[in-house]
């Protein structure tokens, strides 16, 4: 049984490679709207796909490793999933558009893949704590914090909270309100320096707990109006 035709719109822009070093012949993948099958286009670029020369097969025909790679690419490509009171305790890995599109996906997608490759967005510390208690959520790697304005008083130590609840954390994005006419670049610089130092200290402490072989580096991103920051902090 193939997924409903309309549900493949979620894959319409997903033309991806499958481990090009190990499978050099598999250069591009796409999903067929009519038959619910996966196409391999050897040596093809996105703008050079020729359906006549494609190889078609159902995704269920693949072994678990390439299937999981496809799912990982899909969840990585999605925008951050906002966690609120409405979904904090829900089995959200079963509520993704992909899982709902076809019973096969619902049963085949591992919760660990969903939580390891999706990005989760929080604006409330209590909700973050409750979310982190759920099964499988210790695998969360990427988090976005809707921080709000720098001009208001923040009582939450987001960095401590993140590292306390997500031991595999590898990427943190802070969405900061520029504050309109009250925007102060020097205030932003001071705040960023504090966040950077706190994240470096928290990331490096993981090395002491797990051993010197551990890669403690974390990617810090900041979105603030026209200001965008992306840097790696901690030992790599």
N, C-alpha and C positions, 0 to 999 in steps of 0.2 A: 504494500500500500504506500503510495506516495503522498507527501505533504500537500495541502491545498495550494493551488497555483498562486493565489494572492500572497501567501505567506513568504514566498521566496523573494519578495521585494526587500526583505531584510538582508539578503545576500547580493542584491543587484550591483552594489558597489564594492563587493568583496572579491577581488581577483588576486589571489595570494599565491605565494610559493610554498612548497613543502620541502623544507630543509635542503636547500640547493646544493650544499656540499655533499650530502649523502645520496641525494636523488637528483642529479643534474638534469635529467631528462624532463622532470616535472617542473616546468617553468611557470605555468600559470594555471589557475583553477577558476572555474565559474560554475554557477548552478543553473540548470535548465528550468525554465518556467513551466514548460508543458509536461515534462516527464518526471520532474523531481529527481534529476540525476546530476551527477558531478561530471564535469568535463575537464580533461587534461589537454592543454595546448602546448605541445613541445616547442620550445624556443620562441614562443609568442610573446609579444608585448601587448599592453592593454589595448592599444589602438590598432593592432594587427591580428586580431583573433579571427580565424576563418572556421566557422562551424562545420564546414564540409570535411575538414581534416582533423576534427576533434575526436577524442576517444571518450565515450560516455559510459558511466557506470554509477550505480546508486551509492550514496555515502555509506550505507550499511554494509556494502561489500568490502570496505576498507578495514584494515586491522585497527585495533584500538589506538595505537600510537599516532598515526596520521589523523584519525578522527579527533583525537584530543588536541592535536595541533590546530586543526580547523576551528574547533570550539574556542581555543585560546585566542586565536587571531580575531575571532568575532567579538568576544567580550572585551578584548583590548581596544577595539575600534569604537566602542560605544561611549557616549558621554557619561559623566559621573552619575551614579544612581543616588538620588537624595533619600536619606534615611530619616523618617519622621515617626511620630506616634502611630501612624496608620500602618506602617510596615516593619517596625523595629523587631517585632517578635515573629513575623511571618516567615515561612519557608520561601524566601525571595528567589532562591536558586531555581525554584519550580515555577516562578511567575515571570520569567523573562520572555520576551516575544519569541525567542527561538524555542524554548521549552514548550510554550503553548501552541506553537505552530504545527506540531506533529507528535503523536504519542511516542514515536521512536526516540525523538530528541529528549523528551521528558524523562524517559527511563535510561537513556544512554549518557547524558551529560553528568559527569561527576560533580558533586558539590565543591570538591577541592579545586576543580578547574574554574568554576564560576567565581569562587572567592579569591583565588590567586591572581586572576587576570582582570577582574572588574575593578572600577574605581568607585569608592563610596564617599558620599558627601554628607557632612554633618555641620549643624549650627548650634546644637545643644549638647553639652557635655554629659548630661544624664542619659540622653538617648544613645550616645556613643557607648557608654558603659553597659547599658542594657543590651545593645546590639552585640557587643564583644562577648557576651556570655553565651551566645547561641552556638550550637554545634557546628564545627567546621570553620568558624569565623576567626580562629586564631591564625588562619592561613592568609588573612588579608595582607596585601602588599602595598596597595596604593590608596591613599586617602586624600580627600579635599576638605578643607575647613572653610566654611563661610564665616569669615572672621568679623566682617562688619567694619565700622569706622574706627580709625585710630584715635579719634578725638574723645570717644567715650571710654569709661573705665572698664577694663576687662579683668575679672577676678579668676578666670580659668587659666591654668597653666596647660595649654593645649599640647605642648611638646611632651611634658611629663605624662599626660593622659594618654597620648598616642603610643609612646614607647611602653607604657605600663600594660596596655591592653592588646597591642599588636606586635608580637615578638619578631615577626618576619617583615616588618615594615621596611620598604625600600624607596618609596616616593611619597612626598607630602607637598600638597599645593595649598597655599593660603590665598583666598580671594578677599582682598582688602578694599574697602570703600575709600575712594580718593578724597571724599569729603567736600567736593565742590570748591567754592571760593575759599574755604578754610583750609584747603590742602597745604601742607607744610612739608617740603621735601626733606628738610633736616630731621623732622620728626619721623618720617618714613625711614630715613637712613639709620637713625638710632634704634628704631624698632627692629629693622632687619638685622642689624648687628647683634641684637640681643637674641633673636630667634636663631640666627646662625650659630652663635656660641652655645646656646642651649641644646640644639640638635647635634652639634659636634660632640658635646660632652655625653649626651645620651647614647649616641651611636657608638662612640668609643668604649663606653662602659660595657657594651655587649661583648667586646673582645675579651675583657677581663673575666666575664662570666662563662664564655664559651670556649676560650682558647685563642691563641694567636693566629690560627689558621682561618679564623672567621673573617669574612668580608663585611665590614661594619658600615661601609659608605651608604649614605642616603641622599637621594636627589631632592633638593629643596627648590620648589617653584613658588613664585609669588605673582599674582595677577592684581594689579592696582591701577585702574584707569589705563593710561598709556604706558605705564611702567610694567615691564615683565622681567622677572628674574628667573634664571635656571642655573643652578650650580650644584656640585656634589660636595657634601661635607662628611667628615669622618674618615677614618682609615679605610683605604681601598686595597 
